[in-house]
Amino acid sequence: MKSHAKAVVIGGGVVGCSVLYHLARAGWTDVMLIERSELTSGSSWHAAGGFHTLNGDPNVAKLQAYTVQLYKELEELSGQSCSLHLTGGVMLADTPERMDFLRLAHAKGRYLGMDTELITPSEAKAMFPLMDEKHFVGAMWDPVEGHLDPSGTTHAYAKAAKKLGAEIVLRNRVLELTQEADGTWNVVTEQGTVKAEHVVNCGGLWAREVGRMVGVELPLLAMEHMYLLTESMPEVEEFNQATGREMVGVLDFKGEIYTRQERNGILLGTYEKACKPWSPVNTPWDFGHELLQPDLDRIAPSLEVGFRHFPGIANAGIKQVINGPFTFAPDGNPLVGPVQGLTNFWCACAVMAGFSQGGGVGLALSNWMVNGDPGFDVWGMDVARFGEWASLRYTNAKVRENYSRRFSIRFPNEELPAARPAQTTPLYDTMIANNAVMGDSWGLETPLWFAPKGTEPKDVVSFRRSNDFAHVGNEVRAVRERVGVTEIANFAKYEVSGSGSEDFLNRLMTNRMPKKGRITLTPMLNEFGKLIGDFTIANMGANMGARAGEDRFMIWGSSAAAKYHMRWFEKHLPKDGSVRIHRFDQTLVGLSIAGPQSQTLLQKLVDVDVSSRAFRFMDFREMAVGGAPCMVNRITYTGDLGYEIWMQPAYQRLVYAAIKEAGEEFGLVDFGMRALLCMRLEKNFPTWFRELRPIYGPFEGAMDRFIKLEKNDFIGREAAAQEQAEGPKLRRVSFVVEAEDADVMGDEPIWAKVSTDYGTVEKPHGYGAPRFDATGKEVRGSAAAEGASAVRGIIDGAWRVVGWVTSGGYAHHVDKSMAQGYVPAALAENESRDLFEIEILGKRCPARINVEPLFDPTGEKMRS
Ligand SMILES: Cc1cc2nc3c(=O)[nH]c(=O)nc-3n(C[C@H](O)[C@H](O)[C@H](O)COP(=O)(O)OP(=O)(O)OC[C@H]3O[C@@H](n4cnc5c(N)ncnc54)[C@H](O)[C@@H]3O)c2cc1C
């Protein structure tokens, strides 16, 4: 075993081997994988081996498509077969709601280049004759699904990595990890110590234990999972002989079941409601190539439905039941990337679908380690997306919820109940008493909307407009006409102080830093000139409590990105100690008042002049509000006249009570996050992680006025200058949509009637997938080609999918359905009524770009 390596990968499951292969392929050949036992000694060896591209997050779906595409290349490189069976798969809908869900998934697939297709139950039956079609209303066909040999695939990654120069050490447990002052890691193993620049945790079932070696409690938990294998079935053999192909994979949402052909029988697995965690606190080190005791009673309810839906399987004998553990994060997506607070300690764990995601995870992580950026939008699986509140017990509750809901519909207005409340502000009980419907905002309970007294504060979950519609509308109108108050504790807040603060922020941010007592809005870019943050920054001024000669800046950003941004800030902190950063979390909370009466209301609460001349738009001031020391920003996300008021939690009840009392004469209302998000739509304001994400450049994101290329050499300046010089390819735009009873949710395709192919519709998977007619025969040649192009929307050479929606909803004040999204820049200023359509739940609705905001286009009200 070598004593030094550029990187040590801990764990030889499918994920560790993929990371090793991708690092070596990216040019880091001085890399080493250390495995406790033999390769595949965790969950990888007993996996059912299924793979698919579909994922709720389109960016994760893209990486899944890459994984599937990689297998051919891997087989050629390694000389090791993965036993690929690209059968295609069918998802069965038993209700109209589930069909809506499939319509959404199918629509998303249009701009991801996926050739999915909506089909009838009898078309599905032609591909999988064991089903009884009377239980279903429709289905979706995805040609890029199948299954493989888990062990062969893991070894294929390992062999390919070794061919490129990587080393693999087996039967050698990593016992301890320590770090030298210069950042070098000591990887202490049973066979000696390896010095490494980077360490990657691919510990799978033991990833928590590996995390604990460096003082990190990773939010992941193993769950028991069962699948059964039937004896040979004559129906399967007959189908194979008659059609010359294998049966397709089938997913039955109602039964929480997945099935596929295995030899001449069927493999059937369940995600049962009565799910069971495995080793909830510690994973035993002596657990090896073992299986757990099957418990058919636990999955009996799913089997009952399954046998009804697939009578062919009900009569088959069960040959074997497999029960094995594998890990999940609270939301079911992997934990990938550098761990905030540590240097060169990386994660690739909680990969619950290693054979769909392992390749993409390896590619993104190796890009990140070698080039400093994952190269894709990996927010959906970034280890930084969970805060400290994601404790062992939180994770346990959420993973069980996620597992038991794996095949349930998640509606866009649905808040999940497990592990709540995790964090509350001092106003929590007051908000509940005010009949607030609460939502989970990065672990914090936040009012979404207020139900009228006497009605139950509860969302009726739906893909369409629901019971909150009228009430959110009332909140919006009251704010626009009078004044409203809302909680804004769910922002990330930081203080940057020290003599080097201004230089530090100027290096990180695209906009100029504000003068003392002023506020600025600024994006933040990575080295590749892509958007990685969007902040409000106030210069608190040296005379406002800072040490002599030091600057102090307050920064507000997205709470979900708090750790993601801290990781970036810490990476770029000067080494001389001239800058300090403090993240507040809920030690600083806030309230916002907005609307035409908000200035008069604030004046009643303070003893200083807050008239528009004394306290201008984008001013920052420390002042007592209702007698409590507060920081006040003259700015609001509603885009109206308004204020953000920040205080320590001990003062929040006092300030809120004072606002409520003083506001009575103006008809003050409480409003929630949903109203706030509606109001920003009619101002064309973007939101972080929806409109603004690391796949877009600042000019694509229409953030032009905040990008000061001439100010100094900030990170990403060169790439941004190039984007501006060449002109952005895409552009963020706002639409008014002629919607009926459902507004956009995000991720819908945008169609345009144009003659040029703008190239935004891509095909991420590289090899052909089979298609079948209703009798189960494979379709080849022109019929298949026509079908494929119809799916992509190029029917008559005119209507094409040219972009995608990022978010939207109903803008109640202007009384219109609105959406934001990205389209080719050449179309971004075309306000023609007949150019665009947005597909909502399978229906294409006319949509029209509005370049200027519909509310207060000149910003007069905001500045007044
Ligand atoms: C019953 C079942 C069915 C499944 N079906 C599918 C499916 O159809 N499709 C799919 O994509 N996925 C499926 N999965 C999930 C899949 O198995 C996992 O996603 C995958 O195995 C995760 O791989 P991994 O490399 O992250 O972890 P693991 O396979 O657990 O590998 C981790 C490795 O790290 C080693 N290790 C840990 N700590 C140390 C240490 N300190 N020192 C040295 N080595 C260490 C372990 O020995 C182990 O070999 C299934 C899982 C189960 C249990």
Ligand as a Chemical Component Dictionary entry (heavy atoms), coordinates in Angstrom:
data_LIG
# 
_chem_comp.id                   LIG 
_chem_comp.type                 NON-POLYMER 
_chem_comp.pdbx_formal_charge   0 
_chem_comp.three_letter_code    LIG 
# 
loop_
_chem_comp_atom.comp_id 
_chem_comp_atom.atom_id 
_chem_comp_atom.alt_atom_id 
_chem_comp_atom.type_symbol 
_chem_comp_atom.charge 
_chem_comp_atom.model_Cartn_x 
_chem_comp_atom.model_Cartn_y 
_chem_comp_atom.model_Cartn_z 
_chem_comp_atom.pdbx_ordinal 
LIG C1  C1  C 0 -32.583 -4.826 -1.318 1  
LIG C2  C2  C 0 -32.009 -3.670 -2.058 2  
LIG C3  C3  C 0 -32.400 -3.420 -3.364 3  
LIG C4  C4  C 0 -31.863 -2.324 -4.063 4  
LIG N1  N1  N 0 -32.224 -2.119 -5.367 5  
LIG C5  C5  C 0 -31.644 -1.114 -6.074 6  
LIG C6  C6  C 0 -31.941 -0.923 -7.439 7  
LIG O1  O1  O 0 -32.729 -1.651 -8.030 8  
LIG N2  N2  N 0 -31.330 0.086  -8.107 9  
LIG C7  C7  C 0 -30.436 0.919  -7.493 10 
LIG O2  O2  O 0 -29.901 1.825  -8.142 11 
LIG N3  N3  N 0 -30.148 0.764  -6.179 12 
LIG C8  C8  C 0 -30.712 -0.227 -5.460 13 
LIG N4  N4  N 0 -30.393 -0.389 -4.146 14 
LIG C9  C9  C 0 -29.552 0.623  -3.500 15 
LIG C10 C10 C 0 -28.091 0.426  -3.805 16 
LIG O3  O3  O 0 -27.709 -0.809 -3.337 17 
LIG C11 C11 C 0 -27.283 1.557  -3.168 18 
LIG O4  O4  O 0 -27.688 2.765  -3.750 19 
LIG C12 C12 C 0 -25.803 1.404  -3.374 20 
LIG O5  O5  O 0 -25.387 0.143  -2.991 21 
LIG C13 C13 C 0 -25.020 2.437  -2.580 22 
LIG O6  O6  O 0 -23.654 2.190  -2.784 23 
LIG P1  P1  P 0 -22.514 2.821  -1.885 24 
LIG O7  O7  O 0 -21.256 2.590  -2.590 25 
LIG O8  O8  O 0 -22.873 4.211  -1.539 26 
LIG O9  O9  O 0 -22.578 2.062  -0.493 27 
LIG P2  P2  P 0 -22.194 0.603  -0.046 28 
LIG O10 O10 O 0 -22.553 -0.381 -1.084 29 
LIG O11 O11 O 0 -22.782 0.416  1.301  30 
LIG O12 O12 O 0 -20.621 0.618  0.032  31 
LIG C14 C14 C 0 -19.889 1.209  1.060  32 
LIG C15 C15 C 0 -18.578 0.478  1.195  33 
LIG O13 O13 O 0 -17.748 1.212  2.077  34 
LIG C16 C16 C 0 -16.997 0.312  2.840  35 
LIG N5  N5  N 0 -16.572 1.014  4.057  36 
LIG C17 C17 C 0 -17.345 1.682  4.951  37 
LIG N6  N6  N 0 -16.614 2.196  5.938  38 
LIG C18 C18 C 0 -15.341 1.881  5.685  39 
LIG C19 C19 C 0 -14.129 2.129  6.362  40 
LIG N7  N7  N 0 -14.087 2.788  7.523  41 
LIG N8  N8  N 0 -12.998 1.654  5.806  42 
LIG C20 C20 C 0 -13.019 0.987  4.633  43 
LIG N9  N9  N 0 -14.139 0.700  3.964  44 
LIG C21 C21 C 0 -15.299 1.143  4.485  45 
LIG C22 C22 C 0 -17.966 -0.816 3.085  46 
LIG O14 O14 O 0 -17.330 -2.019 3.442  47 
LIG C23 C23 C 0 -18.713 -0.905 1.766  48 
LIG O15 O15 O 0 -18.144 -1.840 0.886  49 
LIG C24 C24 C 0 -30.923 -1.477 -3.423 50 
LIG C25 C25 C 0 -30.526 -1.761 -2.127 51 
LIG C26 C26 C 0 -31.052 -2.832 -1.446 52 
LIG C27 C27 C 0 -30.604 -3.089 -0.060 53 
# 
loop_
_chem_comp_bond.comp_id 
_chem_comp_bond.atom_id_1 
_chem_comp_bond.atom_id_2 
_chem_comp_bond.value_order 
_chem_comp_bond.pdbx_ordinal 
LIG C1  C2  SING 1  
LIG C2  C3  SING 2  
LIG C2  C26 DOUB 3  
LIG C3  C4  DOUB 4  
LIG C4  N1  SING 5  
LIG C4  C24 SING 6  
LIG N1  C5  DOUB 7  
LIG C5  C6  SING 8  
LIG C5  C8  SING 9  
LIG C6  O1  DOUB 10 
LIG C6  N2  SING 11 
LIG N2  C7  SING 12 
LIG C7  O2  DOUB 13 
LIG C7  N3  SING 14 
LIG N3  C8  DOUB 15 
LIG C8  N4  SING 16 
LIG N4  C9  SING 17 
LIG N4  C24 SING 18 
LIG C9  C10 SING 19 
LIG C10 O3  SING 20 
LIG C10 C11 SING 21 
LIG C11 O4  SING 22 
LIG C11 C12 SING 23 
LIG C12 O5  SING 24 
LIG C12 C13 SING 25 
LIG C13 O6  SING 26 
LIG O6  P1  SING 27 
LIG P1  O7  DOUB 28 
LIG P1  O8  SING 29 
LIG P1  O9  SING 30 
LIG O9  P2  SING 31 
LIG P2  O10 DOUB 32 
LIG P2  O11 SING 33 
LIG P2  O12 SING 34 
LIG O12 C14 SING 35 
LIG C14 C15 SING 36 
LIG C15 O13 SING 37 
LIG C15 C23 SING 38 
LIG O13 C16 SING 39 
LIG C16 N5  SING 40 
LIG C16 C22 SING 41 
LIG N5  C17 SING 42 
LIG N5  C21 SING 43 
LIG C17 N6  DOUB 44 
LIG N6  C18 SING 45 
LIG C18 C19 SING 46 
LIG C18 C21 DOUB 47 
LIG C19 N7  SING 48 
LIG C19 N8  DOUB 49 
LIG N8  C20 SING 50 
LIG C20 N9  DOUB 51 
LIG N9  C21 SING 52 
LIG C22 O14 SING 53 
LIG C22 C23 SING 54 
LIG C23 O15 SING 55 
LIG C24 C25 DOUB 56 
LIG C25 C26 SING 57 
LIG C26 C27 SING 58 
# 
